[in-house]
């Protein structure tokens, strides 16, 4: 299941790396793309991952603002 996450606060490639690492730590998530220019992360979920889990990874682990799933 492919999902596009809207993320606010990423400014550079290091920000992309932090978001990628936080999302990849979730069991069943593969990160296809993280872009600070587009303020998105595109992921593929092998199993159903809740929006709350994704939000926690972005906000608590990476330190950015999760705006939702497109």
N, C-alpha and C positions, 0 to 999 in steps of 0.2 A: 504494500500500500504506500504510494508516494504522497508526501505531504510537503507543502511549502510553508515555512514558519516565518512570520514577520518579526524582526528583531530591531530594536532601537538601541543606539549607543556604540555600535562598532565603528571604529575610526581608521583602522589599518589592518595589515596582514596579521599582526600579532593578535588582534581582536578576533579575527577569523579563526585563528588557531585555537584560542581559548574556547570559543563557541563550539568548534568541531570536536575538541577533546571532551567537553562536557556532554555533548550529544552521543558521541561514540561510547561513552561509559554506560549508556543505557542498553540493557540486554535486548537484542533484536533490532537495533537501529544501525543502519548504514548511512553515512553522510555522503551525498553525491556532490554537494556544492555549498559553500558558504561565501557570501559576498557582502563586504562592508559598503560597496558602492550601491548595491541594490537593497541593502538592509534585509536580506533573506538568507535562509538556510533551506536547502532542498534535501529531504531525507527519504529513505525507503525503510519501511517498518516490516520486518519479517513476521511480527505478530502485533496484535492490537496494543498500542501504547497510548495511554491516556494523555489528554492535553495537559492535565495537572502535572504529570511526570515530565513532560517536555518543558513546561513553564519553570518547574523547579530547577531543572538542569541549566536553563538559560539564565535565570535570575539568581539562584543561590550558588551555583557552581561557577558560572562564567562571569556573572556580575552585570548583565545587560537586561534591558527591558523587553519582555515577551509581549508582543502585541496581538498574537493569535495565529491561527492556522488559516491559510487561504484555501 
